[in-house]
Amino acid sequence: MYLIGPGQQQRGHVLLIAGDAAVRRGTVQLAPSANLAALAMVPASVLLGSGLPTDTVCLDGARDPNTVLARLRAAAATPGPLLLYLSGRLTADRRGRGLYLALAGTARAAVRYTALPWDWLVGELRGRPAGLTTVLLDLAADKEAWPLLQECGGLPGLPSPEVYGVVCPPGFAAGSGTVSGYTRHWIEQLRRSPSRPADVQLHALAAGAAGLPPGALVLPTARELGMRPGPQQQPLPPPLPPLPQQQPDRQGSWQEAGAPAVPPSDRVPGEGSGGDPRPHIHALATAGRHSEAAALARAWEEHVRHAYGFSSPEAVQWAEIRADLARMAGDFLLATGLWIGACRVRLAGQGAADPEVYAAAAGALYCWSRLRDRASAVESGPELLALLGALPALEPRYLRLVQARLEALRAPELPRAVPT
């Protein structure tokens, strides 16, 4: 139970726990000890995001679950903010189908006695006051644990803390045995930023840049974050797409947060009005930090897709934001593909008469017209042409412009005359 005496001084606590490594075919995929050593080099005040006096405990190589439980119990009783970091291999008891964090001495035949039960972790944190606990996870699940995670749609329990992290599926490509991508990028963002970003921003940037294997579980999902879609973008009125020499103005409404992005009771922690991540993303892009802006947008798009569906209006909005970020970075091939994809989804869901469909087509047409690589333009041109052909109210000259450019690009280059 979490109790604070009347005269007890408030302190912070950082508890870093390394479980068993994840190994595949003799190669270490996830090295918890390396992750712990890297995190231990970051000042506790930066890790915790607090100026309070902070105790730091690193638990690496523990073999007795009761030893880990004692550390958890002491950390949960701290009268102040708590950061709990867990890295290692998740496993399961074959008989009881319970989830466990494998420890250094965990034996496959005796998981119940040699690994830390997940229920113990949940039980120790359950009594903590809301808003004072952050759990950071960098885990890999084995073939026994992965079905349990899929059944419950994530990690069970942990009702009050903020939980951020990733769980890689079994059998992913073998790693290098060094600091994992998620933990490494979390640390890099802490070191790089002049002021400490919010945990949700650190998580989104780290998850987006970590190169996670397909199917990896990213926590939290959009629903767990309580995220809601931001204000609708203002559609362009007819007569629809501008000329390719003009730049469609589809980014103005996402650069700044107008109305709060989520209700006050559900706000996502982070920079921007009402926890809206879009101003922060745009600030990164305008500062030239395009890869970070793109990674953050990708992470938010992934959250929205899981919560609302791949073809939802919320997901399309984030695809269009990613398209505009690609344009800002000068990646017109990626921007063209994203605009085409967004336009197709809008066309299927909103119909050919909707102005937003034509606004997305305008973005695709503009970015394709900026492509200078012949092969890229020829490759993406037919898809753009087919899309524009599906818009009955489109001015015919735009189709003719695309057709003419495609024909010119496909024509063989004449050999240059050699001066004699």
Helices and strands as residue ranges (DSSP letters): E 12-18, E 22-24, E 27-30, H 32-40, H 44-48, E 54-60, H 65-76, E 82-92, E 99-101, G 108-110, H 111-114, E 116-117, H 118-125, E 133-141, H 146-152, E 162-168, H 181-192, H 199-209, E 217-219, H 222-225, H 252-255, G 264-266, G 273-275, H 278-286, H 290-308, H 313-328, H 332-350, H 355-369, H 374-389, H 396-410
